[in-house]
Amino acid sequence: LAPERAALLSRLGRHGAAVRLLLGSGQSASLERAEAYCKQVALEHGAGAAREAFTCLLRALFGAEPCAPASSSNGQRVAEALRLLGTHGANVDATEALNLLPAGTPVAHLSGFLKMVITRQDDAQRAARLRQSLRRAEDLRLRAELAAARRHRHRVDEDDVCKACGRRLGMAALAIYPDGTHLHLACTAAGRGAAKATDRAREARVGHGAATLNTTTPALSAGLA
């Protein structure tokens, strides 16, 4: 029942436990089952879950876990671990993998994995520099737009009227749109929303005052009686 229990652990997000269960099941091809499970996790659950599953599998192959594939020697397990690093190195915690390597492991056996790790680090650094350059360019663009907006002047004549209500603009607060349209601030959607909020607050204060008056009136009548 190891595959069924592993499926249940997968639903619970316990991918490391599922890998240990499949490896320690004592069945033939337990390593193949565990590796297939890790691949499925990578497809269905994303990089974080895949890293947990593959790293647990590596720990088992390098002898850092109590479970181990059935019918395999230590040399065979190390060979399988190196193969796994070469094929699925992108889904492995590189620092932990290097710490798990037995002393004296030839660097030539890790060339594929090390190239993958270095390439991944270079890509991450390049992407970070690109994001930083884009943020800097966006900041410069916004600063230029702000400076241009501050230099721009709008003239309001005495006879100019609000495009929304048709009344003269006068000395009221104004909203100026990019196309030069002038509106009373109270005639914009934001102004109407603020006015409605003010009206609701005023009604609430009036209602509270009336309620207070109603509660004090009986006591006042009783005192007069």
Stockholm file with secondary structure:
# STOCKHOLM 1.0

chainA/1-225         LAPERAALLSRLGRHGAAVRLLLGSGQSASLERAEAYCKQVALEHGAGAAREAFTCLLRALFGAEPCAPASSSNGQRVAEALRLLGTHGANVDATEALNLLPAGTPVAHLSGFLKMVITRQDDAQRAARLRQSLRRAEDLRLRAELAAARRHRHRVDEDDVCKACGRRLGMAALAIYPDGTHLHLACTAAGRGAAKATDRAREARVGHGAATLNTTTPALSAGLA
#=GR chainA/1-225 SS CHHHHHHHHHHTTCHHHHHHHHHTTCCTTHHHHHHHHHHHHHHHHCHHHHHHHHHHHHHHHTTCSSCCCTTCCHHHHHHHHHHHHHHHGGGSCHHHHHHHSCTTCCGGGGHHHHHHHHHHHHHHHHHHHHHHHHHHHHHHHHHHHHHHHHHCCCCCCTTCBCTTTCSBCTTSCEEECTTCCEEEGGGSHHHHHHHHHHHHHHHHHHHHHHHHHHHHHHHHHHHHC
#=GC SS_cons         CHHHHHHHHHHTTCHHHHHHHHHTTCCTTHHHHHHHHHHHHHHHHCHHHHHHHHHHHHHHHTTCSSCCCTTCCHHHHHHHHHHHHHHHGGGSCHHHHHHHSCTTCCGGGGHHHHHHHHHHHHHHHHHHHHHHHHHHHHHHHHHHHHHHHHHCCCCCCTTCBCTTTCSBCTTSCEEECTTCCEEEGGGSHHHHHHHHHHHHHHHHHHHHHHHHHHHHHHHHHHHHC
//
